[in-house]
Amino acid sequence: MKLNFPLQVLITVLAAAGLSFYPLNEFGDSEIISGSIAGLILSTVNVLLGYAAIEFSFHSSYTHFIQIVLGGIALRMFFILFVLLVLIGIFKFHIVSLITSLFSLYVIFLVLEVFYIHNRWQQKISQNTEVQ
């Protein structure tokens, strides 16, 4: 497994934590901070599960790869929905901070994931043309 994508995820998490530290510390209470942290953790777990699915299926056929990655997206969405329902319904997390941090990091991580898939497929295509 290549470490460049997990490193990008780590840098993104650290940047998000760094950028949100002052506003959360200055204006947020413990509910808002815990909701923001929970959203960060949930979106990070989500993107790492996506990375695992990509790496697991990458050397398969293109059809199998797409089936695993798209099926994984559907499963991850249900996982996020379930965890959100538990966090909001049972643990009473602050809804706005949880959803805001989850959604904003989800979008950033989705962009990283798409670029990662694109770069991996470009490498695979160039390796296949060199062999022929």
C-alpha positions in Angstrom: 0.0 0.0 0.0 1.4 3.4 -1.0 1.7 5.9 1.8 1.2 9.1 -0.2 -2.6 9.1 0.1 -2.7 8.5 3.9 -0.1 11.2 4.2 -2.3 13.6 2.3 -5.2 12.6 4.6 -3.0 13.3 7.7 -1.9 16.7 6.3 -5.6 17.6 5.6 -6.6 16.6 9.1 -3.8 18.6 10.7 -4.6 21.6 8.5 -8.3 21.4 9.3 -7.5 21.1 13.0 -5.1 24.0 12.8 -7.4 26.2 10.9 -10.4 25.5 13.2 -8.5 25.5 16.5 -8.8 29.3 17.2 -12.5 29.7 16.2 -13.5 26.6 18.1 -11.4 27.5 21.2 -12.5 31.1 21.2 -16.2 30.8 20.3 -17.2 27.2 20.7 -18.3 25.3 23.8 -17.6 21.7 24.6 -20.6 20.5 22.7 -19.5 22.3 19.5 -15.9 21.1 19.9 -16.9 17.5 20.4 -19.3 17.6 17.5 -16.5 19.0 15.2 -14.1 16.4 16.4 -16.6 13.6 15.8 -17.3 14.8 12.3 -13.5 15.0 11.6 -13.1 11.4 12.9 -16.1 10.1 11.0 -15.0 11.6 7.7 -11.4 10.4 8.2 -12.5 6.9 8.9 -14.7 7.1 5.8 -11.9 8.2 3.5 -9.5 5.5 4.9 -12.1 2.8 4.2 -12.4 4.1 0.7 -8.6 4.0 0.3 -8.6 0.4 1.6 -11.3 -0.5 -1.0 -9.2 1.2 -3.8 -6.0 -0.6 -2.8 -7.8 -3.9 -2.4 -9.4 -3.9 -5.8 -6.9 -1.9 -7.8 -5.1 -4.9 -9.4 -8.5 -6.5 -10.4 -10.2 -5.9 -13.7 -11.7 -2.4 -14.3 -15.2 -3.8 -13.9 -14.4 -5.5 -10.6 -12.6 -2.3 -9.4 -15.6 -0.1 -10.2 -18.0 -2.6 -8.6 -16.0 -2.7 -5.3 -15.3 1.1 -5.2 -18.9 2.1 -6.0 -20.3 -0.6 -3.8 -18.0 0.6 -1.1 -19.2 4.2 -1.5 -22.8 2.9 -1.0 -21.8 0.9 2.1 -19.8 3.9 3.5 -22.8 6.2 3.0 -25.0 3.9 5.0 -22.3 3.6 7.6 -22.1 7.4 7.9 -25.9 7.7 8.1 -26.0 5.0 10.9 -23.2 6.6 12.9 -24.8 10.1 12.5 -28.2 8.8 13.7 -26.5 7.2 16.7 -24.4 10.3 17.5 -27.3 12.7 17.2 -30.1 10.5 18.5 -28.5 8.7 21.3 -25.4 10.7 22.3 -27.0 14.1 21.5 -24.0 15.6 19.7 -24.3 19.2 18.4 -25.9 18.7 15.0 -24.6 21.8 13.2 -20.9 21.3 14.2 -21.1 17.6 13.5 -22.6 17.9 10.1 -20.5 20.9 9.1 -17.2 19.3 9.9 -18.3 16.0 8.4 -19.5 17.5 5.2 -16.6 19.9 4.7 -14.0 17.3 5.2 -16.0 14.7 3.2 -15.8 17.1 0.2 -12.1 17.7 0.6 -11.4 14.0 1.0 -13.6 13.1 -2.0 -11.5 15.4 -4.1 -8.3 13.8 -2.8 -9.8 10.3 -3.4 -10.8 11.1 -7.0 -7.3 12.5 -7.8 -5.7 9.5 -6.2 -7.8 7.1 -8.3 -7.0 9.1 -11.4 -3.3 9.1 -10.7 -3.2 5.4 -9.9 -5.0 4.5 -13.2 -2.7 6.8 -15.2 0.3 4.9 -13.7 -1.3 1.6 -14.5 -2.1 2.6 -18.1 1.5 3.9 -18.6 3.0 0.7 -17.2 0.8 -1.4 -19.5 1.9 0.7 -22.6 5.5 0.3 -21.6 5.2 -3.5 -21.4 3.7 -3.7 -24.8 
